[in-house]
Amino acid sequence: MKVLFAAVYLVLALDGTLAFTNIKTGTRRPTFCGVKVDGRTVDGEVKPANNFILVKKAGAIEQTQGGILLTGKAKVVKTQGTVVSVGPGKTHPETGAVFDMPVAAGEGVVYGKYDGTEIDIDGAKHTLIRDDDVLVKFTGDELTLDSAEVVRDAVLVYVETKESSTEGGILIAKSSKSESKPSTGKVVKVGPGRFATNGAKMEMEVKPGDFVKFRDFAGNEVEIEGEEYSVVRMADILAKF
């Protein structure tokens, strides 16, 4: 018997399966027996529905690189975490083609600041995001350029941002400038491509090493190893050179 919980986001399968932890990854499988989900005690397995992904959220940053402790609202909440489980994938409403999910349990993901619906599972903070909300996925404990991968038709672009200065030599911080964000950069990594209506994967039109111009404010910023990158969808890339 299945009980629909939290609208279309997840399903609790009442199979009474015991929970256990993957020793290699340290990730707890999404099977629970007598645990609390948003304050409600349930027996069963937490299964995301459709193209949703259940992510265990990473802890907030409580200390700066200089060693200053952050408290309360000063803590930096990271929009990343570890994939616990994924739904079966989105079904095209006209053709019936099922689009495979781009991530798997145990992988790390970075998602948008305002994406996801929070859910508390046994006292631990989780979030449910769509597959389209994933900006970057990675393996290992830390996000690095080597381990980072983009999904679907996403493109990882390195956008060089330089401080400008007045005629008197005063540096102007990036946040102080009224001009739009840079929208030209070098392609670092590309996703495997988006799906056509029949489920076939379409080839990407750019490759690593290309320089591209994309729509203003189209990119989502991601910091990797202290450098700023933009994740841009192929549809938002205007030209390559």
C-alpha positions in Angstrom: 0.0 0.0 0.0 1.3 3.5 -0.8 0.4 6.7 0.7 0.9 10.0 -1.2 2.7 12.5 0.9 3.6 16.2 0.3 1.7 16.4 -3.0 3.7 15.1 -6.0 7.1 15.4 -4.2 7.5 12.0 -2.6 5.8 8.7 -1.8 6.0 6.7 1.4 6.0 3.0 0.6 4.8 1.2 3.7 6.9 -1.9 3.3 8.4 -1.9 6.8 12.0 -2.1 5.4 14.8 -1.3 7.9 17.1 1.6 7.3 20.9 1.1 6.9 23.9 3.2 6.0 26.3 2.8 3.1 29.7 2.4 4.7 31.6 3.6 1.7 29.8 6.9 1.1 28.3 7.4 4.6 25.0 8.1 3.0 21.9 6.7 4.7 19.6 4.9 2.3 16.1 6.4 2.2 14.5 3.4 3.9 13.0 4.1 7.3 11.2 2.2 10.0 9.5 4.3 12.7 11.2 7.6 12.0 9.8 11.1 11.7 9.1 12.9 8.5 8.2 16.5 9.1 7.1 15.5 12.6 5.0 12.6 11.5 6.1 9.1 12.5 6.1 6.7 9.5 7.1 3.2 8.6 8.4 2.8 5.1 10.6 4.1 2.3 10.8 7.8 1.2 10.6 7.8 -2.5 10.7 11.0 -4.6 8.1 11.0 -7.4 8.4 12.1 -11.0 11.6 14.0 -11.6 12.3 15.0 -8.0 15.5 14.3 -6.1 15.8 13.9 -2.3 19.0 15.6 -1.1 20.5 15.6 2.3 21.6 19.2 2.8 25.2 20.1 3.6 25.8 21.8 6.9 26.1 25.6 7.1 29.5 27.3 7.0 30.2 28.3 10.7 33.7 29.7 10.3 35.4 31.9 7.7 38.7 31.0 6.1 40.4 33.5 8.4 39.1 31.6 11.5 36.2 33.9 12.4 33.3 32.0 14.0 29.9 32.8 12.5 26.8 32.5 14.6 23.0 32.8 14.1 22.0 34.4 10.8 25.7 35.1 9.9 26.2 31.4 9.1 26.4 30.8 5.4 23.8 28.2 4.2 25.3 26.1 1.4 23.0 25.2 -1.5 24.5 21.8 -1.9 24.2 18.3 -0.5 24.2 14.6 -1.1 21.7 12.8 -3.3 19.7 10.2 -1.1 17.3 9.0 -3.8 15.8 10.0 -7.1 12.4 9.6 -8.8 11.8 7.5 -11.9 12.1 10.5 -14.2 9.8 12.9 -16.1 7.4 11.5 -18.6 6.7 13.6 -21.8 3.0 14.3 -21.8 2.5 13.8 -25.5 5.0 11.0 -26.5 5.1 9.1 -23.2 9.0 9.1 -23.4 10.6 8.9 -19.9 13.6 11.1 -19.4 16.3 9.4 -17.3 17.4 11.1 -14.2 20.8 12.9 -14.4 22.1 12.0 -10.9 22.3 9.0 -8.7 22.3 8.3 -5.0 25.6 9.2 -3.3 26.5 12.0 -5.7 26.9 15.6 -4.5 24.8 18.3 -6.1 24.8 22.1 -6.2 21.4 23.7 -6.8 19.9 27.2 -7.0 19.5 29.4 -3.9 15.7 29.5 -4.1 15.2 26.0 -5.4 13.8 23.1 -3.5 11.2 22.3 -0.8 12.6 21.5 2.6 11.7 18.3 4.5 12.9 17.1 7.9 13.7 13.4 8.0 14.5 12.0 11.4 15.8 15.4 12.6 18.1 15.9 9.5 17.5 18.7 7.0 16.7 17.5 3.5 15.3 19.2 0.4 13.4 18.0 -2.7 14.6 19.5 -5.9 13.7 18.9 -9.6 16.3 17.5 -12.0 16.3 20.8 -13.8 17.4 22.5 -10.5 20.8 20.8 -10.5 23.5 23.2 -11.5 26.5 20.9 -11.0 27.0 17.4 -9.7 30.2 16.0 -8.3 31.8 13.0 -6.6 33.9 12.9 -3.4 33.6 15.1 -0.3 34.4 18.4 -1.9 33.4 20.2 -5.1 36.4 20.5 -7.4 36.8 21.4 -11.0 38.0 17.9 -11.8 35.0 16.2 -10.1 32.4 18.7 -11.3 30.0 17.7 -14.1 27.1 19.6 -15.6 23.9 17.9 -16.6 21.4 17.9 -19.4 22.1 20.8 -21.8 24.0 22.9 -19.2 27.3 24.5 -19.9 29.9 25.5 -17.3 31.5 28.8 -18.3 34.5 30.5 -16.7 33.7 34.3 -16.7 36.6 36.5 -15.8 35.5 39.2 -13.4 37.9 42.1 -12.9 37.8 45.0 -10.5 37.5 48.3 -12.2 38.8 51.6 -10.9 38.0 55.3 -11.1 40.3 57.9 -12.7 41.7 58.6 -9.3 42.7 54.9 -8.8 39.9 53.9 -6.4 38.9 50.3 -6.8 35.2 49.7 -7.4 33.9 46.4 -6.0 31.9 44.2 -8.3 28.7 44.7 -6.2 29.1 48.5 -6.5 28.9 48.7 -10.2 25.5 49.3 -11.9 26.4 47.6 -15.1 25.1 44.1 -16.0 27.0 41.0 -15.1 29.6 39.7 -17.6 28.0 37.4 -20.2 31.0 36.3 -22.1 33.3 33.5 -21.1 35.2 30.3 -21.9 33.4 26.9 -21.9 35.0 24.6 -19.4 32.6 21.7 -19.4 29.4 20.7 -21.2 26.5 18.4 -20.4 25.6 15.3 -22.4 22.7 17.2 -24.1 18.9 17.7 -23.6 16.2 15.2 -24.6 14.0 15.5 -27.7 10.3 14.8 -27.4 10.9 11.1 -28.3 13.5 10.7 -25.6 16.5 10.8 -27.9 19.5 12.8 -26.6 20.4 15.9 -28.7 24.1 16.8 -29.3 25.5 20.0 -27.8 26.5 22.8 -30.1 29.6 23.9 -28.0 32.6 22.2 -26.6 35.2 22.9 -24.0 37.6 25.6 -25.1 35.0 27.6 -27.0 34.2 31.2 -26.1 30.5 32.0 -25.8 28.2 35.0 -25.5 25.1 34.3 -23.5 22.0 36.3 -22.4 22.4 38.8 -19.6 21.6 37.3 -16.2 21.0 33.9 -17.8 23.8 32.2 -15.9 23.7 30.8 -12.4 26.8 31.5 -10.4 28.8 28.6 -8.9 32.0 28.9 -6.9 34.5 26.1 -7.5 37.9 26.2 -5.8 37.6 29.9 -5.1 36.8 30.8 -8.7 33.4 32.0 -10.1 31.8 30.1 -12.9 28.4 30.4 -14.6 26.1 27.5 -15.4 24.2 28.4 -18.6 21.6 26.5 -20.5 22.3 25.9 -24.2 19.2 27.7 -25.2 20.6 30.9 -23.6 23.9 30.9 -25.5 23.7 33.4 -28.3 27.0 32.8 -30.1 30.3 31.0 -30.0 33.7 32.1 -31.2 
